[in-house]
Amino acid sequence: MNKNDYGFPDGFLWGGALAANQCEGAARENDKGWSTADALTQGVFGPVSIPPEGFYLKAEGIDFYHRYKEDLALLTEMGIQVLRVSIAWSRIFPNGDEEIPNEAGLAFYDQLFAETERQGIQPLVTLSHYEMPLHLATAYGGWQDRRLIDFFARYAQTVFERYKDRVKYWLTFNEINMVLHAPFNGAGIQGDPKEIDKGVLWQAVHHQLVASALATKIGHEVNPDFHIGCMIAGSPVYPLTPAPEDVLEAMRKDRDSLFFADVHARGRYPGYMLRYFREQGIDLEITSEDEELLHHTVDFISISYYMSYCATADPAKNIQSMGNIMSAVKNPYLEESAWGWQIDPKGLRYILNQLYDRYQFPIFIVENGLGARDTLMPDGQGSFTVEDDYRIDYVAAHLRQIHEAIQDGVEVLGYTTWGIIDLVSNTSNQMSKRYGFIYVDRNDDGSGSLKRYKKKSFGWYQQVIATNGASLFR
Ligand code: BG6
């Protein structure tokens, strides 16, 4: 990779990210089964509705299932090179435990990936982005059951073989470290995370880690050219003060996420986690076959990045700030979004360096963006637009910090901004929390034409891509 002072490396992949359950809609079309995402009709922290009942936005999403050609045409016009999407496991195996996949579900992604290929866009595909067949949650209790490893492996093998000529970049589980904070969202385990037995939760985590390694092994066998990554929610943790107790608390909290990258990159459990299990009396079932499988490490690490956190050992200073799925100690030096997420572009440079120092693995930033309320207004040319300078400022500031990290020597593969087309929010199930550079006319009550409009950020990002980042420095 060649670098210059104002551009990004040659081959840096610019793109956007979406997830099936938040954009596709068509919740039951072509024999798709219910997924756990359907059951969270009111968002990640709402009640679990089995079967899903009443109106919920994800049932129709932004109708990407029927409009993907139109959407890809717009993204091609924007100039993106990579599109992160996910496959809805419940389209391929509606119940999750069948032997034979659903041909109609496979056919949908055949068409989608044929279209990305036709448009010259590289797909980056997540196997499980906060969803799994709902039946696996109700009949097996989700990932606490070891049999899910084999179900996931069968699903992974099926889609790897089917799409091996069209998809090169794969991710196993979206934000795998969030399982601990939202167990139904991440692992199909019902109940309040604080009340679920720790041993059950960690056993589910172990099963996912083994499944991720097994999928990586299978993927490399199916096509040795695959690049397979893990995906963690990346939020570095700063000590609130230089008090040594706060520094240690920050280290401990940081490891809640780093642990997942440690296992994916190093192929074994780190000592600090074995100590934790010992001290908590958590006795996991880890077979020697599991240990063997964990050695199948990933090719790269991917992260979402929205915020940093602080940590303190002093309960009196523990003022909480909202975050992505979890909350944490508020950083007094940072501003926050309308949803209370603290904004810290420099934290992205920090975590990229931290991860690269730790593993020397290439890193892909597969989510980053600003959830904000947008106002659609006439564009003066007979259509509509959004003047989203706030979003441009946010993304530009983060991209400049990625550039800094690259100058620091970090190998960054690319950047896919989150929700490049407006979609349904994961935590709150709202449309009004918008991330896109493309506006979708749909409201929280489900009204709207679903028409797409280019926001100001559309043209801005088009320029960033066309100049390989140099326009950020003009
Ligand atoms: C990440 C998820 O946690 O953050 C996405 O991978 C999610 O699915 C994104 O949409 C933004 O969160 P939210 O709650 O604003 O949609």
Residues whose N, C-alpha, C, O or C-beta is under 5 A from the ligand:
A	BS01	BG6	A19 N324 G371 V424 S425 N426 T427 S428
